[in-house]
Amino acid sequence: MRPASRWYGVILILVSICVPLAVFAQQATEVIRDIVVRGNQRVETATVESYLTVRRGDRFDPAELDRSLRNLFATGLFDDVRLSRDGDRLVVEVAENPIVNRVAFEGNRRITDQELEAEVQIRPRTVFTRARVQSAVERILELYRRSGRYAARVEPKVIELDQNRVDLVFEISEGPLTEVCGIAFLGNEHFSDATLRGVIQTTEAAWYRFLTTDDTYDPDRVEVDKELLRKFYRARGYAEAEVISAVAKLSPDGRCFYLTFSLEEGPLYRFGRIALASNLRDLSTDELERLVGTREGAIFDADAIEATVQALTEEVGKLGYAFAQITPDIALRTEEGVADVTYRIEEGPRVYVERIDIKGNVRTLDRVIRREFRLAEGDAFNTALLRRSVQRVRNLGYFEKVDVRTRQGSASDRIIVELEVAERSTGELSFGAGFSTSDGPLADIRLSERNLLGRGQSVSASLTVSGRRQEIDLSFTEPWFLDRELAAGFDLFRRRTDLQNEASFDQDRTGGRLRLGYPLTEFVRHTVRYTLQDTEINDVDPSASRFIRAEEGNRLTSAFGHTLAWDRRDTRFLPSEGFLVRLDQDLAGFGGDNRYLRNEGRLEFYYPFRPDVVLGLFATGGWIFGLGGEDVHLSDRFFIGGSTLRGFRYGGIGPRDTTTDDALGGNVYYVGTAELRFPLGLPEELRMFGRVFGDVGTLTDLDVEGPEIKDSGNLRAGVGVGFSWLSPIGPLSIDITEAVLKDDEDQTERFRLSFGTRF
């Protein structure tokens, strides 16, 4: 073999030995022999290593190292993280995020620190991150936007402290309220912009709206406005009306929004064929037709359809069909402008109430709310009864918000009812001031609580002093006595009335009353009571009528009475539709000095020609007579006039002593009133309206006789106009009346003013 060949062989042998050794050595150095963590101050080394996806003995795998880096950043504990290799060591260098030492707010006057702290997610002793700060800024801005301040600005300031701590200060520039400076409508041909502005809740900013927030921009309120507009049109014949959009444009200075509602009214419809169709066995639709509030030929009214559905649902439920569903099938004949409506009564799914959950009541006890429900757990679910239950809870007056929703229960035939409430203040310490032409200057103080200890009990104490009367009253009511729907309570009172101008005497009443009320039906209520009072006629003028002087002194009255009321008004204050029928009777003679039977009745009827034009018809009357041959005494007779018969002073009509001109009261009276309430063309939120009215009535009949007594029994009548303003500081009412039917002895009153407030 030649020498060169031998050397080639040796080289090949060496290469075959050295290359594997080099590869093995290289692989040996890619293994992580140690992990070194640097820069951590608070976070334990073991904690840092726990977020790594590589361990000692693993290879330096770039993919796993990248995953480890992302894990460490995702913890939010570190501001910066670096991974490097030092031979066979993995070096992890971290820069920890600071710890928040204190969170402060500066410049906030409209929103408290507590409200802001509840919104932000950063707390003392938590980790500071830029992402959390930015999130907190957005939450604060959103809170200000919800309160109508879209020009608010928030700048976070970080103050570095020792030990890697920081103070975080949010400097807030609240800015002015972002008002709605203009509201416009597009596509409205049948109703003016002014009319539609009166429909929606959002209002344009004006100087007199300083006590309302409806003139600030609120996206949620705008959504409600869209629904109000749609309902307004569909209640007036425009069955296809839609609100296409509501665009809010912010002015460059951030102080004003300009709202534009785009509408599509569609054609006007009238009701066509109205029918009832039922597939329920043994249910006759004939007896249900009286409940249908839609009539052929009338202008289409979606509200009337909804009212009919509710009335039918309640009635069918009473007839034993707990799972019935009433669906209005509306067929529009566009070319004819007619809407045919068929109310279909069908068997709905059998669903039962599994549970009723109540949320949001911090002070009010659950049972106070539950007892207002017309549904109970285990009952068949009924939407009409659920609506009535929610209405009853709202009528308590304890809550600012009452929302209800339903969700699936533990089975397909089970449903869970969730009621969420937001409580309002029910206690009141108020001071009042006012003036009226009948009582003169008036001042009072009142302490009341309508939801005592969250039990629904009501207690009040009041003191009233005026130029004519002084009153002290204390009352208490337990609305669910003995855990039944029995409203039990008592009243204690001391009242002094100056009747010198009318009848030359003063009158003091001191006593108490026990009462118990209960419902006979959903809208009929009966109340029974027992009254014990001492009445004193005093300070009788020496020149007063002999019939009044004969009544001077004290009389004790012990009387049982009751009130029966059927109330179908839509609201108790300023009703616009519905009626009230009320009967009061009191029987005295269970001990004491008086024996009589007093009867009084009242009828109220309201009819809306338009939503804001309402005709009211009222009739009141009373009759009292003595028992056992006893006469009716002066303190028990009726005195009318003033607000009860406008155009005449209080005590200005009826039996009178012609020699002294003293009013003697009467045993029988009746008064009829017709009144039309209408808007004055001013913005609705001013709550001003006008009235035209006519009153007619009389007061007559006395048990005593004498030649000086004049009692014609003639009808008296007054006609007039009035103005009312439900001002932010109290109600103001002005009446100007002309007595058109009167007797010569009557005392008339052309101008009547009353004004009062509580603050």
Secondary structure, DSSP 8 states (H G I E B T S, - for coil): --HHHHHHHHHHHHHHHHHHHHHHHHHHHTB--EEEEES-SSS-HHHHHHT-S--TTSB--HHHHHHHHHHHHHTS-EEEEEEEEETTEEEEEEEE--EEEEEEEES-SSS-HHHHHHH----TTSB--HHHHHHHHHHHHHHHHHTT-TT-EEEEEEEEETTTEEEEEEEEE-----EEEEEEEES-SSS-HHHHHTTSS-----GGGTT-STTB--HHHHHHHHHHHHHHHHTTT-TT-EEEEEEEEE-TTSSEEEEEEEEE-----EEEEEEEEE-STT--SGGGGGG----TTSB--HHHHHHHHHHHHHHHHHTT-TTEEEEEEEEEETTTTEEEEEEEEEE----EEEEEEEES-SSS-HHHHHTT-S--TTSB--HHHHHHHHHHHHHT--EEEEEEEEEE-SSTTEEEEEEEEEE---EEEEEEEEEETTTEEEEEEEEEEEEETTTTEEEEEEEEEESSEEEEEEEEEETTGGGSS-EEEEEEEEEEEEEHHHHSEEEEEEEEEEEEEEESSSSEEEEEEEEEEEEEEE---TTS-HHHHTT-EEEEEEEEEEEEEEE--S-SSS--SEEEEEEEEEEEEEEES--EEEEEEEEEEEEEEETTEEEEEEEEEEEEEESTT----GGGSB---TTSSTTB-TT-SSSEETTTTEE--BSEEEEEEEEEEEE-SS-GGG-EEEEEEEEEEEEE--S---TTEE-----EEEEEEEEEEEETTEEEEEEEEEEEE--TT--B-SEEEEEEEE-
